[in-house]
Amino acid sequence: MRARREGRPTAELLVLYVRERFLYRPLISGHGSQLVLEGGMLLAAFDEGRPTADIDLLATAVADEVETISPSYDRCSPSKSTTASSSLTERGPR
């Protein structure tokens, strides 16, 4: 087992796997070049620190409009039941 071999808790490796898969979705959707990883996750990618509980992404060259963001969100979303336009209008921007 990787956890034993690396001397790390299994839960930590599971969280790392989920985060990596989350970041993989925009990459395969064709939007990876428009996103910049920031914060603690960036440092963790270079083994310079522990990952934080959140993932900070900065979108570049993307219009700040629901009509523009919605198709990108839908391509990255694991669930097709919720679209970006309904999700953004219900919650409002964060």
C-alpha positions in Angstrom: 0.0 0.0 0.0 1.2 3.5 -0.9 0.2 4.9 2.5 2.4 2.4 4.3 5.3 2.8 1.9 5.2 6.6 2.2 4.3 6.6 5.9 1.3 8.8 5.3 -2.3 8.3 6.5 -4.6 6.7 4.0 -7.2 9.5 4.4 -4.6 12.1 3.4 -3.9 10.1 0.2 -7.6 9.8 -0.6 -8.0 13.5 -0.3 -5.0 14.1 -2.5 -6.5 11.8 -5.1 -9.9 13.6 -5.1 -8.2 17.0 -5.5 -6.0 15.7 -8.4 -9.1 14.3 -10.1 -11.0 17.6 -9.6 -8.1 19.5 -11.2 -7.9 17.0 -14.0 -11.5 17.8 -15.2 -10.9 21.3 -16.5 -7.6 20.1 -18.1 -9.4 17.4 -20.2 -12.3 19.8 -21.0 -9.9 22.0 -22.9 -9.9 24.9 -20.3 -6.7 24.0 -18.5 -4.7 26.7 -20.2 -7.2 29.3 -19.0 -6.8 28.4 -15.3 -4.0 29.3 -12.9 -3.5 27.2 -9.7 -2.9 29.5 -6.7 -2.4 29.3 -3.0 -1.6 26.3 -0.8 -2.3 23.7 -3.6 0.3 25.4 -5.8 2.9 25.1 -3.1 1.8 21.5 -2.4 2.3 20.7 -6.1 6.0 21.5 -5.6 6.2 19.7 -2.2 6.8 23.1 -0.6 4.0 22.9 1.9 0.9 21.1 3.0 -2.2 21.4 0.8 -5.0 23.6 2.2 -8.6 22.6 2.4 -9.6 24.6 -0.6 -8.4 24.9 -4.2 -7.8 28.4 -5.6 -8.1 28.8 -9.4 -7.8 32.0 -11.3 -9.6 32.1 -14.6 -7.8 34.1 -17.3 -9.2 35.2 -20.7 -12.7 34.2 -19.7 -15.6 36.7 -19.8 -17.3 37.1 -16.4 -20.8 36.2 -17.6 -23.0 33.2 -16.9 -23.5 32.6 -20.6 -19.8 32.2 -21.1 -19.0 30.3 -17.9 -22.0 27.8 -18.1 -20.8 25.7 -21.0 -17.3 25.4 -19.5 -18.8 24.4 -16.1 -21.0 21.8 -17.7 -18.1 20.2 -19.5 -16.1 20.0 -16.2 -19.0 18.9 -14.0 -19.3 15.3 -13.1 -23.1 15.6 -12.9 -25.2 16.7 -15.8 -28.2 17.2 -13.6 -27.0 20.7 -12.5 -26.0 23.3 -15.0 -23.9 26.3 -14.2 -26.6 28.8 -15.2 -29.1 27.3 -12.7 -26.5 26.8 -10.0 -25.1 30.3 -10.4 -28.4 32.1 -10.4 -29.7 30.1 -7.4 -26.7 30.7 -5.2 -25.4 33.9 -6.7 -21.7 34.4 -7.4 -19.3 33.5 -4.6 
